[in-house]
């Protein structure tokens, strides 16, 4: 393949072929460049170069194919651009013209473009019905539309609501056909859904909350009563969007969901097709966790968004707030890459949107724009021009801006007839009382200031309650000396970008609110202000008007370079590139994740076997499901572990089956197991198997005789200290370990305290002690070396065989648990391996326990497996009291741990295990990173499995 052909091939194909070499993936019709880098950063850098090279190549070929600008009025949202309608249905940053979108026909020989399904609340189209089956359409282009039109790698299709109610099938069919020519696909929402979903939940709940305005204050009871119905409508609308996506989805498509209107959509899509590539981008701020937690549906929305593969925000602050909310509200693990939940990583990153800067720069050369500029220069000759361009909204800070300008005029008499403020305020939501009140307030302040400082021939403030067309807007940007953006809270605010793009000649100064997302990108070249500090803004106006030319030029150069390189096209290409790369990395991780337990197969094998062993964990396995903060149903309930109520009957049936032996193997102490399982005929192994009893017998110990517990008191003092310092934490003192638990404490503070606690332990009490420190999800455990479930299981088996006089070999093992990584050696203990010849030896039978011992030592177990992991574990672990005595007794006969081919009399438990590989089922519950063979999602799945086993029993 030629080099230029390789440059044009889809980048995702290269990555997938590189990492999944022999795995067939959809669309892999090309060979991958063997020199493609393997690290994630190298891959992304390489893709960046490939995109640029590809773009230059296609630009040369398609230079004569350009979009035709046909309109003047445009769609306006979030105050980013001026000129359009007053509603804010589009993502933040929509600019101001209309464009005709051609159908995409690619030249023969060019590689197919990646299909991209862009799902937003509103289609970039306005539709007017002209007859029963005819529609007039116009496409409004903004930041998102122009971004995707400018990226040649995509074959983009839009899915969204057309903004009109079409109840009849004839009209729907006609509109669908008309929109198809514009590569748009409609979602038809009825009036009630629109009222509850869009006007209610989106605009009245989510939008104010995300902009730090809080939940509605007035008519609180009415809001509370209608909240659930609005949320139900929100979920229903999102499902309707998902249904349309499913209808048009093709394997390999990328689905890009946009904004707070569709937070539920990623979950709906993934539930239908888990392999779908889904990204979600928020065009507004994401509030701090303290604000977001006031939302009644907080957890459900967060989990729905986390179903996406990549979650994007305009700034790092918003991304950080989202991760913090997932950590504090859901109790999930936040990482530098995103949010991790049971092995699934949702990547979270910042992708600052830009504008099509070339469009603004080219527009300045148009004759009509030059005429506008000339007219404006003549109109304001001898005066400095200050400009504010905003949607008339509470978050835009228009009153604060005007009051700051008034203070500047008060303090600078010499500037009163030398400066003018042009404020463009595009009306929006004119039927909402709050916005009507804001309009009256602004008009009152403007009138007062003009009356105070104006003359018969000039006024200091020109206020326009209207939009401007694209050409007039560009001209206004170009003649402005100082742009004022004083948003109280803004997702991005692309007005600042548009101003910079039009300032190549004037090199004006940008005063920018630090609460606008653009401050993260343009803060170095702009003058950042707190819009609530009227005195600071007024002083900044004076500084900007008096700024030296060289400083203005330096500031402008910095911002201009950013605006012209971080374009909307680059933003879209970068997001999709990161999404593709995220999918590749997820596929690599998935290959290391065990599959879901095939319950039917496990049950069938169970029924076919004659001597079964079930080893069950307790916490998060046989208990009711809890969230990661240790709560059931969102609330903290019992502190003590309790058996899942749905398991009582199934467990009793299985325990009564003479062919089945059940062992509950837990880290909990003996009293907890006694309380929950005392009425069942089963074996209980407490404190990681160090204590054992048949429920109708007495407790015995399996602890090695030389277990050193001298460290307990000093560790206990440290745990007591940190329990006092960490509210809602507690510690448990067990006979073989100490556990400090902070699952009910503030999650971030708990983690900090745990880190501090570990430092205290390693530098003090346990620096020279023979202990293991085991870190759980919300706990720190200190236990003696050798205290693990895997190390105890062979001793437990020996006692079971001895007690039951077991003669038939165990031919089925089911081991299920939510075990810590330290204890997962219990899974590998039973793994069958290829037989290795071992020289036969004649073992010596261990002596009977010495009278007076507090608990019965356990007999040795002979395993019917050659060279098994169990045998290796026996060689590594500490010997129990009985084994030490047996070893001393058998020195003369060269006694050693027995292997499968060792011969023992039947009454000693010969051939304890006779496992075939497909009769062993190890299963981790709720842990995707595990050495177990299989996975189960939660204890509810364990209930399902055990019920089926009980029916068979």
N, C-alpha and C positions, 0 to 999 in steps of 0.2 A: 504494500500500500504506500502511495506517495505521502510525503510529509504533510503537504497541504491538505490532503484528505483526512489525515489523522487529526489535524487541528479542528476540522469541522465536525468530527464525530461527537455524539453526545458524551459529555464528561462522565455521567453516571455509569455508562457502559464500561468505560475504562476501569473505574474503581471496582465495579462488581466483578469484572473478569479477573482483575488482579487479586482480589481477596477471596472470591468464591470460584476458583479456577475451573473446576469441573462441574460446578453447579449451574444448571441452565436457568437463566433469569430472563424475564420478558424483555424483548427488544435488543438482546445481545446479538446483533447482526454484523458487528464489526470486530476487528481484532484490536486489542488494546496495545498502546505503545508500551513496550516492555520497560521503558525507562521511567514510567510513572512513579513518583515518590510514594513511599509507604506510610510515613508518619502523617498524622492529621494536618498539622500545620503546613508541611511540605505539599500535601495534596491540594489544600486550599490556595496556596500561593501559585501552584502550577495551574490550577483551574482559572485563577485570575488572569494569568498570562494567556491561557488558551482563549478565554472570553474576549480579551482585547484583540488578539490576533484574528480571531474569527469575525469580530465586529468590523475590523478594518477591511478584511477581505470581502465581507458581504456588503459593506458600505460602498466599496469600489464597484461591485457588480450591480448594486441596486441604487446607485446615486440618483438616478432619474425617477425613482419611485418614492415620493414623499407624500405625507398626509396633507390634505387640502384644508386649510382653515376657512371656514365659511360663515362664521357667526360673530356676533359681538357680545351679546349677553351670555353669561356663563353661570354655572352652578357654584354656589359659595357655601363653604362649611368651615366651622370652627374658627372663623376669622382669619384664615390663612390667606385667602385671596378674595378679591373684591369683585365683584361684578355680577353675582348671580342671584339666584332665587334665595329666599330667606330661610328655607329649611336646611337642616343639617343632617341629611341622610347619608352623605358619603363620608368615608374616612377623612380624618383631619388632614388638611393640606391640599384641598382640591383647588386647582387654579382655574383660570377664567376664560375658556373659549369652547367652541364646539367643533367637532371634527367628524369627518365621515370615515368609517372603518371599512377598508376593502376586505373582500374575501381573500384568504391566503392561498395562493397557488405557487408552489415552489418549483423551481427549475429542475428539469430532469437531471439526475445524477447527484443532486444535493441530498445529504443525509436528512432523514425525517427529524422534525423538531420535537422536543419533549412537550407532550400535551399538558397544559396547565389549566385546571378548573379553578377559577377565581370565584369564591362565594362571598358575597357581601349582602347586607340588608337591602340595598337598592341597586338596581341595574344602572349603568351610566347612560340612562336613556330617559327621555320624556315622551310619553305616548298620549296622543289625542285621538279619540275615536271619531271617525268621519262618517261611519255608516255601520250597518249591522256586521259586516265582515271586512271593514277597511280601517286602517290605522295610519296616522301620520307620526313618524318617529324622527327624533333628533337626538344625537349622541352628545352628551356633555363630557368634556375631557377635563380631568383633574390630575392631581399628583399620581394617583394609583393607575389611572388609565394610561396616561402618557408614559408612566414607568414601564408598563408592560408592552405598550406599542413600540417602545424604543429598544426592547431587548429582543434580538433576532433569534435567540436560542429557543424561544417559547412559541408554542401554538396555543394561544390563550383563548379560553371561552369563559363567558361570564354567566353566573347563576345568581339570581336575586329577584326581589319584588319589583315590579314595574311601576309601583306607586299609584296604581289605579285599581278600583274594584271591578272585576269582570265576572259577574255571576253566571252568565250564560255560556254554554259550551261552544256555540258558534263564534262568539267573540274571543274566547280563549284560544280556539284553534287558529283564528285569523291572526291574533296577536303573536302567538307562538311562531307562526310561519313568517311574519314580518320581522320579528326579532332574530330569527335564525340567520337572516341575511346580514345582520350586524354581529353575528357570532355571540348572541345573547340568548339565554334560556330563562324563561320566567318561572317564578314561584307564585302561585295564585293564593292570596290570603283574603278571607272575607272580612267584612267591616268589623265584626265583633272581635276577631283575632287581632286585627290591626289596632283597634282601640285598647285592648287589654295588654297586648304584647309590646307594641311600639310606643303608643302614647302613654301607656301605663308603666309597665315594668322597665322598659329601656329608658324612656325620657324622664320619668318621674322618680325612679328608684336608682337605677345604676348610674345614669349620667351625673346626677348631683353628688352621689356618693364618691364616684371616681374623681370628681373635681373638688373634693373636700368640703362640699356644701352640706353633707350629712343627709340623713333621711328626712322626708317632709316633716315639718314641725306643726303646721296648722292642720286642723281637722285630723288629729292623730288617730282617733278611734275609727274614722272612716277609712283612713289609710291602712290601719291594721286589719280591718275586716276585708278589704279588697286585695290585700297583699297576696294571699294564697291563690286567689283566682287569677291574678295577674301573672304569678309565677307559673301556674299551670298552663296558662296561655303561652307564656314564653317557651316552655318546654315543648308544647305542641307545635308552635311555629318552627322551632329549631328542628323538630322531627320532620316537618313538612319540607324544609330545606334539604334535610338528609335524604328524604325519599327521591327528590329530584336529582340529587347528586348520584345516588345509586343507579337511577335510570340511565344516566348518561356516562357513567364511569366506565373506563376501559382499563384493563390491567396495565400497570406501569404509569398511569396518570398520577400527577401531583395535585393534591387538593389543598388550596390555600384559603383558609377561613379568615375573615376580617372582622375585627372590632367587637365591642361589648354586646352587640345585638345577637351574636352567635357563639356565646361562651359554652353553650350546651352541645353545639354541633360536633366537636371532635369525638365526644363520647358516643353520640348516635352513629357516627360513621364507623368508628372502630368496632362497635358492637355488631355491626352488619358485616364488616370485612376487616379483620384485624391486620391484614397485610397492606391495607391502603396507606399511602404516604400522605400524612396530614400535617400541615403547619397551621398555626394560628398567630395572628398579629393584632396587637391592640394599638389603636391610633389615639387613645386618650392617655392621661396619666393612670398609673395604678397606685392606689393610695397605700399608706403604711398599714401594717397589720392591725394596728389599734383602730383605724377607721374601718377597714374591711370586716373586722370581726363583729361590727354592729349589724351587718347584713344578716337577716334571718336564714337565708339560703347560702351562707358563706361556704360551708364545707362542700355542698353539692356542686356549686359552680367551680370551685377549685379543682375538685376531682375530675370534673368533666373536661376542663382545660388540659389537665395533666394527661388525658388520653392522647393528646397530640404528640407527635414525635419531636417537633420543634416549636417553642413558644417565643415570640419576638416582641420587643418593646422598643420605643424610640430611644430611651436612655438607660444607662446602667442603674440609675436610681430606681426607675420603675421595675426593672428586672430584679433588683435587690429586694424591693418591697414584696414582689410576688413570691420569691423564694422564702422570705421571712414569714409571709402569711402561711405558706404551705408547711413551714416548720412549726410555727406557733399554734396554728389552728388545727392542722392535720397531724402534727407530730412526725412528719416525714424528714428524711435526711437531706439537708441542703449541701450541695457540693459546688466547687468552682464552676462545674459544667452545667449544673441545673439541679433537678430534684430527683432523688432516687426513692423508689418504692418497691420493696421486695425484689430487687434486682433489675427492675425496669427503670431506665434513666430517661427522663424527659429533659431534653436540652433547653436551657433558658439563656437567651442572649439579647444584646442590644443591637438594633439595626436602625440607626437614624435615617429617616427618609430625607430625600432631597427634592429638588425641582428639576425641570428640564431647562437648565440655565441657557443653553444655546437658543432656545425659542425666545427668551426675553432679550438676549443680546442681539439676535437677528431682527427682532421687532423694532429696535431703536433706529434701524436704518430705513424703515418703511416711511414713505412720504407722509402718510396721515399721522404717524407718531411724531415726526419732525415738525409738522404743522401745529400739533397740540403743544409740543415743547416750546415753540416760538411764542405761541399765544400766552402760555403760562408765565414765561419769562417777562414778557411785556406787562402782564397783569400785575406781577409782584416785583417789579423792578425796584431796586434799592432796599428790599427787605429780605431777610433770611426766611426760608420756608421750612417749617417743621410739619411733619406728616404723621398722622395716625390712621391706620386702616384696620378696622375691627368689625366683627359682627356685634350687634347691639345685644350683649349678653352680660350676665352678672360676673362671669369669670374673666372678662376682658379688661376690667379695671379702667373703664372710660372715665367715670367720675374722679377717680384718684389721679388720672393723668391731667384732667382739666384743672383740678384744684392745685396740682403741682405747678402747672403753667401760670395760674393766678398768683401763686406765691412768688414765682420767679419775676413776674411783672411788678409785684409790690416791692421787691428788694432791688430791682435793677431799672431805675427810672429811665436811663439812657437807651434801653432796649424797647421801650413801649411802642415806638413808631417804626421800629426796625425789624420786627419779627412778626410772623403770622403763623398760626397753627391751623392746618387743614385737617379736619377730623371727618373721615368717611365712616359712617356707622350704618351698616346694612341691617335693616329691620329683620327680626326673626321671631317666630312664635307670638305674633301680635295679638292672639286671642287669649294669651295667658296673663292673668292679673299681675304677676311678679314682673313680667317684661314690660307691661304697660306702665307700671310704677317706675321702673328704671328709665324708660323713655322720658317720662315727665320730669324725673330728677335731673337727667342730663340736660334737657332743654332749659330747665330753670337755672342751672349753674351757668350754662353758656350765655343765656340772656343777661344774667347778672354781671358776668365778667365783661361782656361787650358793652353793656350800659355803663360800666364803671371806667373802662379803659379805652373805649372806642370813640371815634369822632364821626362827623357827618360824612366824611369821605372814606374812612377805613375802620375796620374792626379787627381786633386781635385774633378772633376765632371764626373760621368758616366751617360750619357744621352741616354735613349733608346726610340726611336720612335716606340714602338710596345706594344703589350699586353703580359701578362704573364698568364700561366695556373694556376689553383687554387693551386696546391701543391707548385709550385715555389713561388707564392705570399705569402702563409702562412710561408714558410721558410724565405723569405725576411723580413716579419714582425717580426719574432721571433728573428732574429739576430740584429735588428735595435736598436741603442741607443737613437736616437732622431728622431721623426717623425715630418715633417714640413707640415702643412696644412695652406696655405696662400690664401685661396679663397677670391676674391674681393666681391663676393656675391654668396651664395650657399644655396639651400633649406634646406639641412641637412648635407650632406657629411658623408657617412658611412665608409669611409676609416679610419677615426679616431676611430670608433667603432671596426673595424676589427683589427687595430693595437693593441688596448688595449686588445682584446680577446686573442691575440697571445703572450702577454707579461708576462705571469704568472711567467716565470723564469727570464727573463732579467730585467723586471720592468723599461722599458725605459721611457723617458719623451716625452710628447706630447706638441708641440707648435701649437696652434690652432687660426685661424683667428676669431676675434669677429664678423665677418660678415657671418660666417657659422652658419647654424641652430644648429649644434651640440654644439656650444658654450653655448647654453642655458642649455644643459644637462651635458656636461663634463667640464664646465668652472671652477668648483671648483678644479679639479685635474689637469687641463691643464694650460699651460702658455698662456694666451690670449694676442694677439697682433693685432695692426692695420697694415695690410699688406702694406698700402700705406706709412707707416713710416719706411723707410729702416733702419734708425738708431736704432729704437726700436727693430725691428726684429733681427738685428745683435747682439744687446746686449742680447736679449733673447736666441739666440743660444749659446753665451758664458755662460750664466747662466745655461742653461740646461746641457751643457757638463761638467760643474764644480759642478753640484748639488750633495750634500751629499747623501749617500745611504739611510739614514733614511727618508729624505724628499722625495726622489724618491719613496720609498716604500709606504709612506702615500698617496702621490698623485695617485700612481697606484692603490692602494687598493680602494680609493674612486671611481675612474672611472671604475675599474673592477666590483665592486658591481653593479654599474648602468647598465653596458653593459650586465651583465649576468642575471639581473632581468627584465630589460626593453627590452625584446626580440621582434622580429618581430611578433612572434605568440601572445604574450601578447598585442601588438599594435592592431592587427587585431581583437582579441577577445574583447578588450575594446571598439573599435569603434563600432562594431556591437551591443554590449551590450548597449552602450549609445544610439544608433539609436533606438533599440527596446524600451528603456525606454522613449525616446523622443516621440515615437508614442503613448505610453500609456498616457503620459501627454497631448499630443495634443488631444487625444480622450476625455479626461476628460474636456478639455477646450471647445471642440466642442459641448459637451452636453449642455453647457451653452450659446452657440451662437444661436441666433434665426435663423429659416430657411429662405430661399429665398422666397420672396413674390410670391405666386401663381397668376400670373397676370390674367390668364384666369378666375380663380374663383372670383377674385376681380372685374373683368369686368362684369361677369355674375350677381353677386350680385348687382352691380351698376345698371344694366339694369332692374332688377326685383324690385328695390325700387322706391318709389314715392317722397321722400323728402330727398335729399342728401346733406351732408355737407363735403366739401373738405378743409382740413387745410394743407397748403403747406408752408414749409420753403422757404427761398430764396437762401442764400449763400450755394453753393455746392449741391443745390437741383434743382433750376431752372436756374442756371448759367451754362456756358460751363465747362466741366471737366478741372481740373487743377491738376498738380502733387502736392506733399506734400510741395513743396517750394513756392506754389502759382503761378505757371507758367503754361501756356498753350502752348503745343507744344515745351516745353523746354525753352521758352523765357518768360520773364516778359512783359506783355502787359499793358492793362488798369489797373490803380489802382482802379477805381471804378467798382462796380459790375454791370454786364449787363445780361439781360435776354438771355437765350439760343435762338439763332435765329430759331431753329427748333420747338420752343414751341409757337411761336406767333399765328399761325393758330389754333393749337389744343386748346389753352387757350381761344381764342375768341369763338370757337364753344361751349365749355363747359360753358363759362360765359353766352352765349345767351340762354342756356337751362333753362327754368323757374323752372324745378324741382331740379336744382342744385345751391347751394350757395358755393362760393369759398372765403376763407380767406387766404391771404398771411400773415403769422405770422413770423416776422423777428426781429432780433436785430438791424438792420440798422435804420438810422434816416429817418424822413419823406420825405426829399427831394429825397433820393435814390429810395424809393418806388414810389413816384410820377412820377419820371422820367421814370421808367420802366413799370409801370402798370396804368398810368393815363388814358389810352385809353380803358381800359377794365372795364366791369361791374362786379366789385368784391369788397370785403372788404379788406382794408389794415390795418394791425396792426403793427405799428412801435415801435421800442425800447422795444422789448419783450412784446408787447401788451399794453404798457402804453398810446399809442396814437392810435386812431381808426377813420376810416372814410370809408364811401362808396365812391367810386371814383367820383360819381356825387354830393357828399355832402362836408361838411366842416370837418376838423379835430376836434376831441373831445378828452378829456383826460379820462382815466380810473384810474388815479393815486389816491391812498388813500390821503385823505386831510392832514393827519399828516405826510406826507413824509418829512423827515429831510434831507436837502441838504446842510447843513452848512459845510460839509467836502470837498466840491468840490474844492475850491480854493487851499487848502493845498495839495490835491492829484494832482491837475493840475501842481503845481510847481515841484513835484517829477517827474511826467511824462515828463515835459519839460526838466528837467535835464538829464534824462536817454535817451531821444530822441537825445539830443546833443552828448551824449557819445557813442551812438550806431549807427554807419552809416547804412543808409537805413531802419531805424525804423521810425515810426510816431505814433501819438496818435490822437484819435478822442474825441472831447468834445460833449457829447450828453446831453439831458435835464434830463435824469435819471441816467446816468452812464458816466464813462470815460474809454476808452479802449486804452491801449498801445499795438501796433502791431509790431512784429519784423519778420514777415514771409519773408521779402525780405533781411533781414540781414544774416550775417554768422550764421549758425544754432547753432554751439557750443558756439560762443561768445554771441549770443542772449540769450541762455539758462542761461549762467553765469550771464548776466546782469539782466535777469528776476528774478533770485534767489536773487541777490543783491537788486533789486527794492522791492521785497516782504519784505525783512528784514527792509528796510527803512520805508515801509508803516506800518508794524506792530509795530515798535518801535516808530513811530511818528504820522503821520496825522490820522490814523484810529485806534489807540490803544484803544480809548474809543468811537469810532463812531459806530453807528448802520448801518453797511454796510456788504455786502457780497463781498468776493474776489473770482472771478471766473477765473480759469486758463484754457485757451484754448490750442490748439496745438502750436500756435505761438503768443499768446497774453495773456495779463493780464487785466482783467476788474474789476473795482470797481463800484458796484451798491448798491443802497439802499436796506435794508432788505425787502423782500417781493416782489421784482421786478423779477418775473419769468413768463415764458409763461403759466405754469400751473395755477398760481395764477390769471392770467388775463383772462383765457379762459372763465370762467363762466360769467364774466362781459361782455365780448365780445358777448357771445351767447345771453345774455339778451337783449343787444342793437339790435342785428340782429332780434330777434323775435319781439321786440317792433316796429322796423322800418318796417318790412315786414308784420306785422299783421299776423304772421304765426299761422295757426290753426292746420294743420296736423302735427303730430309729426315727428321729424327727425328719419328716420329708416335706415340710412346708413351713416357711418362716415369713411372717409379715411384721415388719418393724416400722412403726410410724411415730413421728415426733417433731416437735418444734425445738430441736436441740441447738445449743450453742455450738459454734464451730469446734470448740475444744472437745465436745462430747460426741461429735459425729463419727468418732472411731467405732461407735457401736454399729454404724451402717457397714463399714468395711470389714467388720469382724466376720460376717457371715458370707462374704463374697467367695464363691467357689473359684478355685484356680486349677490349672493343669496339674495333674499328679506328678510328683517327683519321687523316685524310688528312695526309700529311707531304710537303713538297716534295722531289722527287728530287734527289739529289746524286750526284756521281761520286767515290767514295772513291779514295784513292791507296793502292796496295799497299804495305804496310810493307816496309822493307828487310830484307835477310838479317841474321842476328845477326853482330855484330862478332867476328872471330876472337879467341880468348883469353878469352872470357867464361867464368865458372865454370859457368854453366848456361844452357841455351837459353831466351831470352825467348819469350813466347807471342804468336802472331799475334792480330790482332783477329778478333772473331767477328761475323758478320752474323746478326741474328735475324729470323725470319720472323713476327714479331708486331708489331703496331702499338701504340705507346704502352704497351708492357708494363712491368711492374714492373722487369724486367731492365734495360730501357733507362734507367729512372730511376735504378736502382742504378749503372749505368755513369757517369752524369753526376755522381753523388755521390762515388764511391770515388776513391782515389788511383790515378793512372795508373801502369802498369807501365813498366819501362825501355823496352820496345819501343814502347809507346804514346807515350811522350814523344818518342822519336826520330821516330816516324811523324808526330806532331803538328808537330814542327819542320820536317820534310821537306815537309809539305803545307800550310804557312801560305799559300802563294800560291794554293792551290786550295780554300781554306776547308774543310779536312778537319774532320770531326766524327764522333762515334760513329754507326755506321750503324743504321738502323731497318729494319723489315720490308720496306718498299717500295724500299729501296736495291737497286740491281742490281750484282751481282758475277759474275764468271765462275765457272763451275761448279767449276773446280779450286781456287778459293779458299774453297770451303765455303759457297756461297750457299744460303740456305734451310736453315739448320741445324735449325731447329725448325718443324714444321708441326703444331702441337698443336690438337686439339679439346678442349673442356672435359672431356668424358667419357673422354678418353684420358690424363688426368693424375691420378695418385694420389699425393698427399702423405700420409704417415702417421707419426704420432708413436708411439713405443713407450713405454708406461708413463707417459705424461704426459697428464693430462686437460685441463690448461690449455695449449693449444697453438694456433698459427695454422695447423696442418696441417688438411687436409680430413677425415682419418680417424684412428682410433686402433687400436692393437694392444696387448693387455694386457702381453705380455712377449716375450722373445726366443724362447720356445717357439712363440708364434704366428707369428713370423717364419720359424721352421723349417718350420712347416706350409705357409706361403705359398710359400716358395722350393722346397719339394719338389714342390708342384703345378706351379709354373712349369717346374721341371726335367723333369717328366714330359711336359709339352707340348713342351719343346725337343727 
